[in-house]
Amino acid sequence: MGAMLALAGTLTASPQALAGTGGTGGPAAPPAPAAPVTSQAPPAAPAPAAAPLTDVLVFSKTAGYRHSAIPAGIAAIERLGAEHGFSVAATEDAAAFTPGNLARYQAVVWLSTTGDVLNGAQQSAFEEYVAAGGGYVGVHAAADTEYDWPWYGGLVGAWFASHPATQEATVVVEDRSSASTSHLPERWTRTDEWYDYRASPRSSVKVLAALDESSYSGGAMGEDHPITWCHDYEGGRSWYTGLGHTEESYADPDFTAMLLGGIRIASGDRAADCRPETGYTPLFDGTQASLDQWRQAGPGGFTLDDGTLTSFGGMGLLWYPAASFGDYSLKVDWMMPGDDNGGVFIGFPDPQGDPWAPVDLGHEIQIDATDADPSRTTGSVYSFAAPDTAARDAALNPPGSWNSYEITVRDRQVEVHLNGVKVNEYTSDRAIDLGHIGVQNDGEGLDIHYRDIRIRQDGTQATDLARGRPVTVSSVEPGSPHVGANAVDGDPATRWSSAYSDPQRITVDLGAVHTLTGVRLSWETAFASAYSVRTSTDNATWDTVHTTAAGDGGLDEVAVSGAARYVRVEGTARATAWGYSLWDLAVLGR
């Protein structure tokens, strides 16, 4: 276990237990949001109920190299069946591939098959089986099989090319919400025969785990080396792993748990998002460096261990201040150990340290299994739109298991997918089309785990271009540490303060000409009652893009347009006897 790291600044409050209060409940809390006045789209079509896993066929015919681990693999799958309530039939007779016989099984495991193992009629029967919703599980040399059958190549995902000597290597677990990989550490070291494939299947499959080629000798695929994956295929579902060469693999509980998860996914017994995932940018990738980009609003906080955030105390919110997003797909993996409570927030402005601001201005996608109000349970847009309960219940993995949200925002239209199944759709009247995202720590004892937070940007992204850039100021409050750089350091506890006179200005150099969309000013108690925002491409000729004589402090969000390298805020009238004081100056754009 790694060291438990508390997020800085989150240990100052005395958290209260909020059991049974919903995602934003608790003593002394503001009232729940009013009933919505916006429209809700028709509910998503219910997902088909997961079929119970009762029968599995293991097929291990070889027409080429024969792996000595095949008997150990059969025995391991038989043990899994006995422990988890499904029967296992093992055969090397291709005559088992008839429509009538295959229909008995929810999944067929191709266990280190090699070469040309089925004739034309048997191939047709298996194609029909998959088209009818049957499951395929490929283990190791299943990728060294049926090279002249293009349909099979698509089913397995990639064909075998070569391998170096059996040796120890590191497996990087990319999807830690899958039923087959959620039990594994982020980096898993084990010994196996590591297959190279003719091409990476990443563009057409969901990669669950990949190899770190720097951890062993002889890998030939480079930085993109998938080793375990799943995908939906022509009516059925396919799950494959390149692991399983050695006999010892089948006595390894981590490997056999992965294999069990693969059988469950392929059979439809467990929900899984097996869609290809490309174009996503990690916002939290499990490292302290990525966590350092986030900020805590309100009491409580999060610890970090093995790439996982665990909430404590609250009610607070961990939010991502470096950018606000519009037209996006946000993916968050989460797990509640028991009857716990949390949520994912979208579409809110800078909360200024107040975790209730996102409640009032954005939306929470709730995580709570037991709230009596269906609009406050898992998959809901909290207090505004209940999920389709049939779809949600069919897709939801139980407490103690990992789940994955995909939350898409298009203008003000929100869709919620749970483990790949659409469970909610809602049209908001709030200005969520461009805003921040965050994850909630709801209260003491209502702990939620989060990991692998990533986003695909399909439209507008407003990045804070001023973060960490050079600034110049007209003055600094005498004898104070409140220098100009504090306004762009991303730390909500530091600020720039000027001398006690008018006018005063702060100028930030963005480093290059950018297209601007807005300027966000977070004032301290000493604010400007009158100020202007000016832009320049050369620090010589300036355009005034905003001016006001009615400033009231707090948070000012100023829409701007045009291109500039330099942005200046010039205060011309102080609202107090003190100087001008800015917690944060953000310049939004691309």
C-alpha positions as CSV (number, residue, x, y, z in Angstrom):
1,M,0.0,0.0,0.0
2,G,1.2,3.5,-0.8
3,A,1.3,6.4,1.6
4,M,-2.1,7.9,2.3
5,L,-1.8,11.5,1.1
6,A,-4.4,14.1,2.4
7,L,-5.2,16.8,0.0
8,A,-3.8,20.1,1.4
9,G,-6.2,22.4,3.1
10,T,-8.9,19.8,3.7
11,L,-8.4,19.0,7.4
12,T,-9.7,22.2,9.0
13,A,-13.4,21.5,9.3
14,S,-15.3,19.4,11.8
15,P,-17.4,17.2,9.4
16,Q,-20.9,16.1,10.3
17,A,-22.4,12.8,9.4
18,L,-25.0,13.2,6.7
19,A,-26.6,9.7,6.5
20,G,-29.8,9.5,4.6
21,T,-29.7,13.1,3.4
22,G,-29.1,12.6,-0.3
23,G,-26.1,14.0,-2.2
24,T,-26.3,17.5,-0.8
25,G,-28.0,17.0,2.5
26,G,-26.9,17.7,6.0
27,P,-27.5,19.8,9.1
28,A,-27.6,23.5,8.6
29,A,-27.7,22.9,4.8
30,P,-29.5,25.2,2.4
31,P,-32.8,24.0,1.1
32,A,-32.9,21.4,-1.7
33,P,-33.2,22.8,-5.2
34,A,-36.7,23.8,-6.3
35,A,-38.6,21.6,-8.6
36,P,-37.4,22.1,-12.1
37,V,-39.4,24.0,-14.7
38,T,-37.4,22.7,-17.6
39,S,-38.4,19.8,-19.8
40,Q,-37.1,16.3,-19.6
41,A,-36.7,14.1,-22.6
42,P,-38.4,10.8,-22.7
43,P,-36.6,8.2,-20.6
44,A,-34.0,6.0,-22.2
45,A,-35.2,2.7,-23.4
46,P,-34.7,0.0,-20.6
47,A,-31.7,-2.1,-21.0
48,P,-32.4,-5.9,-21.3
49,A,-32.0,-7.6,-18.0
50,A,-28.7,-9.4,-17.5
51,A,-29.1,-13.1,-18.2
52,P,-28.0,-15.3,-15.3
53,L,-24.8,-17.1,-16.1
54,T,-25.6,-20.8,-16.1
55,D,-23.6,-22.6,-18.7
56,V,-20.2,-22.1,-20.3
57,L,-18.4,-24.1,-23.0
58,V,-14.6,-24.4,-23.0
59,F,-13.1,-25.2,-26.4
60,S,-9.4,-26.1,-26.5
61,K,-8.8,-27.8,-29.9
62,T,-5.3,-27.1,-31.3
63,A,-4.2,-27.6,-34.9
64,G,-0.8,-26.0,-34.2
65,Y,1.3,-25.5,-31.1
66,R,-0.3,-27.0,-28.0
67,H,0.0,-25.2,-24.7
68,S,0.8,-27.4,-21.6
69,A,-1.4,-25.1,-19.5
70,I,-4.7,-26.1,-21.2
71,P,-5.6,-28.8,-18.6
72,A,-4.8,-26.3,-15.8
73,G,-7.0,-23.7,-17.6
74,I,-9.9,-26.1,-17.9
75,A,-9.6,-27.1,-14.2
76,A,-9.5,-23.4,-13.2
77,I,-12.7,-22.6,-15.2
78,E,-14.4,-25.6,-13.7
79,R,-13.5,-24.4,-10.2
80,L,-14.9,-20.9,-11.0
81,G,-18.1,-22.5,-12.2
82,A,-18.5,-24.6,-9.0
83,E,-17.8,-21.5,-6.9
84,H,-20.1,-19.2,-8.8
85,G,-23.0,-21.3,-9.8
86,F,-22.5,-22.1,-13.5
87,S,-21.8,-25.4,-15.3
88,V,-18.7,-25.9,-17.5
89,A,-18.5,-28.3,-20.4
90,A,-15.0,-28.8,-21.9
91,T,-14.4,-30.2,-25.4
92,E,-11.9,-30.4,-28.2
93,D,-14.4,-31.7,-30.6
94,A,-15.4,-29.1,-33.2
95,A,-18.6,-31.0,-33.8
96,A,-19.9,-29.2,-30.7
97,F,-20.3,-26.1,-32.9
98,T,-23.9,-26.6,-34.1
99,P,-26.7,-24.1,-33.7
100,G,-28.6,-26.3,-31.3
101,N,-25.7,-27.1,-29.0
102,L,-24.2,-23.6,-28.9
103,A,-27.5,-22.2,-27.9
104,R,-27.1,-23.9,-24.5
105,Y,-24.2,-21.6,-23.5
106,Q,-24.0,-18.0,-22.6
107,A,-20.3,-17.9,-23.4
108,V,-17.7,-20.0,-25.3
109,V,-14.2,-19.9,-24.0
110,W,-11.5,-20.4,-26.7
111,L,-8.7,-21.6,-24.4
112,S,-5.4,-21.4,-26.2
113,T,-6.8,-22.8,-29.4
114,T,-4.3,-22.7,-32.4
115,G,-4.6,-23.0,-36.1
116,D,-7.6,-23.9,-38.2
117,V,-10.0,-25.6,-35.8
118,L,-13.5,-25.2,-37.4
119,N,-14.9,-26.2,-40.9
120,G,-17.2,-23.9,-42.8
121,A,-20.4,-25.1,-41.3
122,Q,-19.0,-24.9,-37.8
123,Q,-17.8,-21.3,-38.5
124,S,-21.3,-20.4,-39.7
125,A,-22.9,-21.9,-36.6
126,F,-20.6,-19.8,-34.4
127,E,-21.3,-16.6,-36.4
128,E,-25.0,-17.2,-35.9
129,Y,-24.4,-17.9,-32.2
130,V,-22.6,-14.5,-31.7
131,A,-25.2,-12.7,-33.8
132,A,-27.9,-14.0,-31.4
133,G,-26.1,-12.5,-28.4
134,G,-23.6,-15.2,-27.5
135,G,-20.4,-14.4,-25.8
136,Y,-16.8,-15.1,-26.8
137,V,-13.9,-15.4,-24.4
138,G,-10.4,-15.7,-26.0
139,V,-7.5,-16.7,-23.8
140,H,-3.9,-16.3,-24.9
141,A,-3.4,-18.4,-28.1
142,A,-7.0,-17.8,-29.2
143,A,-5.3,-15.0,-31.1
144,D,-3.2,-17.6,-32.9
145,T,-6.2,-19.2,-34.5
146,E,-8.2,-19.2,-37.7
147,Y,-6.0,-16.8,-39.7
148,D,-8.1,-17.4,-42.9
149,W,-11.4,-16.5,-41.3
150,P,-11.7,-12.7,-41.4
151,W,-14.8,-12.7,-39.2
152,Y,-12.9,-14.4,-36.4
153,G,-10.1,-11.9,-36.7
154,G,-12.6,-9.2,-36.1
155,L,-14.1,-11.1,-33.1
156,V,-10.8,-11.7,-31.3
157,G,-9.7,-8.2,-32.1
158,A,-6.1,-8.8,-33.2
159,W,-4.1,-11.8,-34.4
160,F,-0.8,-13.0,-32.9
161,A,2.5,-11.9,-34.5
162,S,5.3,-13.0,-32.2
163,H,6.6,-13.3,-28.6
164,P,9.9,-13.1,-26.8
165,A,10.9,-15.5,-24.0
166,T,8.6,-15.9,-21.0
167,Q,9.6,-13.3,-18.4
168,E,8.3,-10.9,-15.8
169,A,6.6,-7.7,-17.1
170,T,4.4,-5.0,-15.9
171,V,0.7,-4.8,-17.0
172,V,-0.8,-1.3,-16.9
173,V,-4.5,-1.6,-16.0
174,E,-6.2,1.1,-18.1
175,D,-9.9,0.3,-17.2
176,R,-10.3,-0.1,-13.5
177,S,-14.1,-0.2,-13.5
178,S,-14.4,-3.3,-15.6
179,A,-15.7,-6.5,-13.8
180,S,-12.5,-8.2,-15.1
181,T,-9.9,-5.7,-14.0
182,S,-11.3,-3.7,-11.1
183,H,-9.7,-5.9,-8.5
184,L,-6.2,-5.3,-10.0
185,P,-3.6,-2.7,-9.0
186,E,-2.9,0.1,-11.4
187,R,0.4,-1.6,-12.3
188,W,0.4,-5.4,-12.1
189,T,3.7,-7.3,-12.2
190,R,3.6,-11.0,-13.3
191,T,5.3,-13.6,-15.4
192,D,3.9,-14.8,-18.7
193,E,4.6,-15.2,-22.4
194,W,3.9,-11.7,-23.8
195,Y,2.3,-11.7,-27.2
196,D,2.9,-9.0,-29.8
197,Y,0.0,-8.6,-32.3
198,R,-0.1,-7.8,-35.9
199,A,-1.7,-4.4,-35.2
200,S,-3.1,-2.6,-32.1
201,P,-6.9,-3.2,-31.8
202,R,-7.4,0.0,-29.8
203,S,-9.4,1.8,-32.4
204,S,-12.1,-0.9,-32.4
205,V,-12.1,-2.3,-28.8
206,K,-12.1,-1.1,-25.2
207,V,-8.5,-1.7,-24.0
208,L,-8.7,-2.9,-20.4
209,A,-5.0,-3.5,-19.8
210,A,-1.7,-2.9,-21.8
211,L,1.9,-3.8,-21.5
212,D,4.7,-1.5,-20.4
213,E,7.4,-2.6,-22.9
214,S,10.1,-0.9,-20.9
215,S,9.5,-3.5,-18.1
216,Y,10.7,-6.5,-20.2
217,S,12.8,-7.4,-23.2
218,G,11.7,-8.2,-26.7
219,G,8.4,-6.3,-27.0
220,A,7.7,-5.2,-30.6
221,M,4.6,-3.0,-30.5
222,G,6.0,0.1,-28.7
223,E,4.0,2.4,-26.5
224,D,0.6,1.1,-27.6
225,H,0.6,-2.6,-26.6
226,P,-2.9,-3.7,-25.5
227,I,-3.0,-7.1,-23.8
228,T,-6.6,-7.4,-22.6
229,W,-9.7,-5.9,-24.1
230,C,-13.4,-6.3,-24.8
231,H,-15.8,-5.1,-27.5
232,D,-19.3,-5.6,-28.8
233,Y,-19.2,-7.5,-32.0
234,E,-22.1,-8.2,-34.5
235,G,-24.7,-8.8,-31.9
236,G,-22.6,-10.4,-29.2
237,R,-19.7,-9.5,-27.0
238,S,-16.1,-10.5,-27.1
239,W,-13.5,-10.4,-24.3
240,Y,-9.9,-11.4,-24.8
241,T,-6.6,-11.6,-22.8
242,G,-3.2,-12.4,-24.0
243,L,-2.3,-13.7,-20.5
244,G,-2.5,-17.4,-19.6
245,H,0.5,-19.1,-21.2
246,T,1.9,-20.6,-18.0
247,E,0.3,-23.3,-15.9
248,E,1.0,-21.1,-12.8
249,S,-1.4,-18.5,-14.2
250,Y,-4.4,-20.7,-13.4
251,A,-3.4,-20.9,-9.7
252,D,-3.1,-17.1,-9.5
253,P,-6.2,-15.7,-7.9
254,D,-5.8,-12.3,-9.6
255,F,-5.6,-13.9,-13.0
256,T,-8.6,-16.3,-12.4
257,A,-10.7,-13.4,-11.0
258,M,-9.9,-11.5,-14.2
259,L,-10.9,-14.6,-16.2
260,L,-14.1,-14.9,-14.3
261,G,-14.9,-11.2,-15.0
262,G,-14.2,-11.8,-18.7
263,I,-16.7,-14.7,-18.7
264,R,-19.3,-12.6,-17.0
265,I,-18.8,-9.7,-19.3
266,A,-19.0,-11.9,-22.5
267,S,-22.0,-13.8,-21.2
268,G,-23.9,-10.6,-20.4
269,D,-24.0,-11.5,-16.7
270,R,-22.2,-8.3,-15.8
271,A,-22.6,-4.8,-17.3
272,A,-19.6,-3.5,-19.1
273,D,-18.8,-0.5,-21.3
274,C,-16.9,-2.2,-24.1
275,R,-17.0,0.7,-26.5
276,P,-13.7,1.9,-27.9
277,E,-12.3,4.9,-25.9
278,T,-10.3,7.4,-27.9
279,G,-9.7,11.1,-27.6
280,Y,-9.9,11.4,-23.8
281,T,-7.6,13.6,-21.8
282,P,-6.9,12.6,-18.2
283,L,-7.9,15.1,-15.6
284,F,-7.0,12.8,-12.7
285,D,-4.9,9.9,-13.7
286,G,-4.1,8.5,-10.2
287,T,-0.9,10.5,-9.6
288,Q,-0.3,13.1,-7.0
289,A,0.8,15.4,-9.8
290,S,-2.6,15.3,-11.4
291,L,-4.4,15.7,-8.1
292,D,-2.3,18.8,-7.4
293,Q,-4.2,20.5,-10.3
294,W,-7.5,20.2,-8.4
295,R,-8.9,22.3,-5.5
296,Q,-11.1,21.6,-2.5
297,A,-14.1,23.7,-1.8
298,G,-15.7,23.3,1.6
299,P,-14.9,20.9,4.5
300,G,-13.5,17.4,4.4
301,G,-11.4,16.2,1.5
302,F,-9.9,13.2,-0.2
303,T,-7.0,10.8,0.4
304,L,-5.0,9.3,-2.5
305,D,-3.8,5.6,-2.5
306,D,-3.1,3.3,-5.4
307,G,-4.4,5.8,-7.9
308,T,-7.7,6.1,-6.1
309,L,-9.4,9.1,-4.4
310,T,-11.3,8.3,-1.2
311,S,-13.6,10.9,0.3
312,F,-13.8,11.9,3.9
313,G,-15.9,14.4,5.8
314,G,-17.9,17.1,4.1
315,M,-20.1,18.4,2.6
316,G,-17.3,19.5,0.2
317,L,-16.3,19.3,-3.4
318,L,-13.1,18.6,-5.2
319,W,-13.1,20.6,-8.5
320,Y,-10.9,21.1,-11.5
321,P,-10.1,24.8,-11.9
322,A,-7.7,24.8,-14.8
323,A,-10.5,24.8,-17.4
324,S,-14.2,25.1,-17.9
325,F,-15.8,22.8,-20.5
326,G,-18.6,22.7,-23.0
327,D,-19.8,20.0,-25.4
328,Y,-17.9,17.1,-23.8
329,S,-18.0,13.5,-22.6
330,L,-16.8,13.1,-19.0
331,K,-15.9,9.6,-17.7
332,V,-15.5,8.9,-14.0
333,D,-15.0,5.5,-12.4
334,W,-16.5,5.3,-8.9
335,M,-17.2,2.8,-6.1
336,M,-19.3,3.0,-2.9
337,P,-18.3,0.4,-0.3
338,G,-21.8,0.2,1.2
339,D,-24.7,2.6,1.7
340,D,-22.6,5.6,0.8
341,N,-23.2,8.9,-0.9
342,G,-21.5,11.2,-3.4
343,G,-21.8,12.5,-6.9
344,V,-20.2,14.1,-10.0
345,F,-20.9,17.8,-10.5
346,I,-21.0,19.5,-13.9
347,G,-21.5,22.9,-15.4
348,F,-20.8,25.2,-12.5
349,P,-18.7,28.4,-12.3
350,D,-15.8,28.9,-9.9
351,P,-17.4,28.1,-6.5
352,Q,-15.1,30.5,-4.6
353,G,-14.7,28.0,-1.9
354,D,-18.4,27.4,-1.4
355,P,-19.5,23.8,-2.2
356,W,-23.1,24.9,-2.3
357,A,-22.6,27.2,-5.3
358,P,-22.3,24.2,-7.7
359,V,-25.6,22.8,-6.2
360,D,-27.3,26.1,-7.1
361,L,-25.7,26.7,-10.5
362,G,-24.7,23.4,-11.9
363,H,-26.0,19.8,-11.6
364,E,-25.0,16.7,-9.6
365,I,-25.1,13.3,-11.1
366,Q,-25.9,11.4,-8.0
367,I,-24.3,8.3,-6.4
368,D,-26.7,6.9,-3.7
369,A,-28.3,3.5,-3.8
370,T,-31.0,3.9,-1.1
371,D,-32.5,7.3,-1.1
372,A,-36.3,7.0,-1.2
373,D,-36.6,9.9,-3.6
374,P,-35.9,8.4,-7.1
375,S,-34.6,11.8,-8.3
376,R,-31.8,11.5,-5.7
377,T,-30.6,8.0,-6.4
378,T,-27.7,6.7,-8.5
379,G,-28.0,7.9,-12.1
380,S,-30.2,10.8,-11.3
381,V,-29.7,14.5,-12.1
382,Y,-30.0,15.3,-8.4
383,S,-33.5,16.6,-7.5
384,F,-34.3,17.3,-11.2
385,A,-34.5,14.0,-13.1
386,A,-34.8,10.4,-11.9
387,P,-33.0,7.7,-14.0
388,D,-34.8,5.0,-15.9
389,T,-34.7,2.6,-12.9
390,A,-35.0,-0.6,-15.1
391,A,-32.0,0.5,-17.2
392,R,-30.1,1.6,-14.1
393,D,-30.7,-1.6,-12.1
394,A,-29.7,-3.8,-15.0
395,A,-26.4,-1.9,-15.5
396,L,-25.5,-1.2,-11.9
397,N,-22.7,-3.2,-10.2
398,P,-23.4,-3.7,-6.5
399,P,-21.7,-1.9,-3.6
400,G,-18.1,-2.9,-3.3
401,S,-17.8,-3.1,-7.1
402,W,-16.6,-0.4,-9.4
403,N,-18.9,1.4,-11.8
404,S,-18.3,3.9,-14.6
405,Y,-20.2,7.1,-15.5
406,E,-20.1,8.7,-18.9
407,I,-21.8,12.1,-18.6
408,T,-22.2,13.9,-21.9
409,V,-23.1,17.6,-22.1
410,R,-24.3,19.2,-25.4
411,D,-25.3,22.7,-24.9
412,R,-27.7,22.2,-21.9
413,Q,-28.6,18.6,-22.8
414,V,-27.3,16.0,-20.3
415,E,-27.1,12.3,-20.9
416,V,-25.9,9.8,-18.2
417,H,-24.5,6.4,-19.2
418,L,-23.8,3.8,-16.4
419,N,-21.4,1.1,-17.5
420,G,-22.2,1.9,-21.1
421,V,-26.0,1.9,-20.7
422,K,-27.9,5.1,-21.1
423,V,-29.9,5.6,-17.9
424,N,-30.9,9.3,-18.0
425,E,-31.5,12.2,-20.3
426,Y,-32.3,15.8,-19.2
427,T,-32.6,19.2,-20.6
428,S,-31.5,21.9,-18.1
429,D,-32.5,25.6,-17.9
430,R,-29.3,26.3,-16.1
431,A,-26.2,27.8,-17.8
432,I,-24.3,24.5,-17.7
433,D,-23.1,24.7,-21.4
434,L,-19.7,26.0,-20.2
435,G,-18.5,25.2,-16.7
436,H,-16.3,23.3,-14.3
437,I,-16.5,19.6,-13.1
438,G,-16.0,18.1,-9.7
439,V,-16.6,15.2,-7.4
440,Q,-18.3,15.3,-4.0
441,N,-17.3,14.3,-0.5
442,D,-20.8,14.3,1.0
443,G,-20.1,13.6,4.7
444,E,-18.4,11.5,7.4
445,G,-19.0,7.8,6.8
446,L,-20.6,8.4,3.4
447,D,-17.3,7.6,1.6
448,I,-17.0,7.2,-2.2
449,H,-13.9,6.1,-4.2
450,Y,-13.2,7.8,-7.5
451,R,-10.5,7.2,-10.1
452,D,-9.6,7.7,-13.8
453,I,-11.4,11.0,-14.4
454,R,-11.0,11.8,-18.1
455,I,-12.7,14.1,-20.6
456,R,-13.2,14.2,-24.4
457,Q,-13.6,17.7,-25.6
458,D,-16.0,17.8,-28.6
459,G,-16.6,21.6,-28.6
460,T,-15.7,24.7,-26.6
461,Q,-13.0,24.4,-24.0
462,A,-12.1,27.5,-22.1
463,T,-8.6,27.0,-20.6
464,D,-7.2,29.4,-18.1
465,L,-4.4,30.9,-20.2
466,A,-3.1,33.1,-17.4
467,R,-2.3,30.3,-15.0
468,G,1.4,30.6,-14.1
469,R,2.1,33.3,-16.7
470,P,4.3,36.4,-16.0
471,V,2.4,39.5,-14.6
472,T,3.3,43.1,-13.9
473,V,1.5,45.3,-11.5
474,S,1.4,49.0,-10.8
475,S,2.1,48.4,-7.1
476,V,2.0,46.0,-4.2
477,E,0.5,46.7,-0.8
478,P,3.4,48.1,1.3
479,G,5.0,45.5,3.5
480,S,2.8,42.7,2.3
481,P,3.6,39.4,0.5
482,H,0.6,39.9,-1.8
483,V,2.6,40.1,-5.1
484,G,1.0,40.1,-8.6
485,A,2.0,36.5,-9.3
486,N,-0.4,35.3,-6.6
487,A,-3.4,36.2,-8.8
488,V,-2.4,33.7,-11.5
489,D,-0.9,30.8,-9.3
490,G,-4.1,28.8,-9.1
491,D,-4.0,28.9,-5.3
492,P,-7.3,30.3,-3.9
493,A,-5.6,31.2,-0.6
494,T,-3.2,33.7,-2.2
495,R,-3.9,37.1,-3.7
496,W,-2.5,40.3,-5.2
497,S,-3.1,43.5,-3.3
498,S,-2.2,47.0,-4.5
499,A,-1.3,50.3,-2.8
500,Y,-4.2,52.3,-1.4
501,S,-4.6,54.7,-4.3
502,D,-6.2,55.0,-7.8
503,P,-5.7,53.9,-10.5
504,Q,-4.0,50.5,-10.2
505,R,-3.5,47.8,-12.8
506,I,-2.4,44.2,-13.2
507,T,-1.2,42.9,-16.6
508,V,-0.6,39.3,-17.6
509,D,1.5,38.1,-20.6
510,L,-0.1,35.0,-22.1
511,G,3.1,34.2,-24.0
512,A,1.5,34.1,-27.4
513,V,-1.6,35.5,-29.2
514,H,-4.7,33.5,-28.2
515,T,-8.4,33.6,-29.1
516,L,-10.1,34.9,-25.9
517,T,-13.6,34.0,-24.6
518,G,-13.6,35.5,-21.2
519,V,-11.9,37.0,-18.1
520,R,-12.8,35.8,-14.6
521,L,-12.0,38.0,-11.6
522,S,-12.3,36.8,-8.1
523,W,-12.2,39.8,-5.8
524,E,-11.2,39.8,-2.1
525,T,-13.1,42.1,0.3
526,A,-11.2,45.1,-1.1
527,F,-12.7,45.2,-4.7
528,A,-13.1,47.6,-7.5
529,S,-16.3,49.6,-7.9
530,A,-15.1,50.8,-11.3
531,Y,-12.6,49.0,-13.6
532,S,-11.9,48.2,-17.2
533,V,-10.5,45.1,-19.0
534,R,-8.1,45.8,-21.9
535,T,-6.3,43.6,-24.4
536,S,-3.3,43.9,-26.6
537,T,-1.3,41.9,-29.1
538,D,1.9,43.9,-28.6
539,N,1.7,45.5,-25.1
540,A,1.6,48.9,-26.8
541,T,-1.8,49.3,-28.5
542,W,-4.7,48.5,-26.2
543,D,-8.4,47.8,-26.8
544,T,-10.9,48.3,-24.0
545,V,-13.2,45.2,-24.1
546,H,-15.2,45.8,-20.9
547,T,-15.8,48.6,-18.5
548,T,-18.0,49.0,-15.5
549,A,-18.8,51.6,-12.8
550,A,-21.1,49.3,-10.8
551,G,-18.7,46.6,-9.5
552,D,-20.0,44.8,-6.4
553,G,-17.1,42.4,-5.7
554,G,-17.2,38.7,-5.5
555,L,-16.9,36.8,-8.8
556,D,-17.0,38.7,-12.1
557,E,-17.3,36.7,-15.3
558,V,-16.6,38.9,-18.3
559,A,-17.3,37.7,-21.8
560,V,-14.7,38.9,-24.3
561,S,-13.8,38.1,-27.9
562,G,-10.9,38.7,-30.2
563,A,-7.2,37.8,-30.1
564,A,-4.6,39.0,-27.7
565,R,-1.4,38.2,-25.9
566,Y,-1.7,40.7,-23.1
567,V,-4.7,41.3,-20.8
568,R,-4.9,44.2,-18.3
569,V,-7.3,44.9,-15.5
570,E,-7.3,48.5,-14.5
571,G,-9.1,49.7,-11.4
572,T,-10.2,53.3,-11.4
573,A,-12.4,53.5,-8.3
574,R,-11.9,51.5,-5.0
575,A,-15.0,50.3,-3.1
576,T,-13.1,50.5,0.2
577,A,-10.3,52.5,1.8
578,W,-7.9,49.7,1.0
579,G,-6.2,48.9,-2.3
580,Y,-7.4,46.5,-5.0
581,S,-7.2,42.9,-4.0
582,L,-7.6,39.9,-6.4
583,W,-7.7,36.3,-5.3
584,D,-7.6,35.2,-9.0
585,L,-7.3,36.5,-12.5
586,A,-8.2,33.9,-15.1
587,V,-8.1,34.5,-18.8
588,L,-10.2,32.0,-20.7
589,G,-9.7,31.0,-24.3
590,R,-7.9,28.8,-26.7
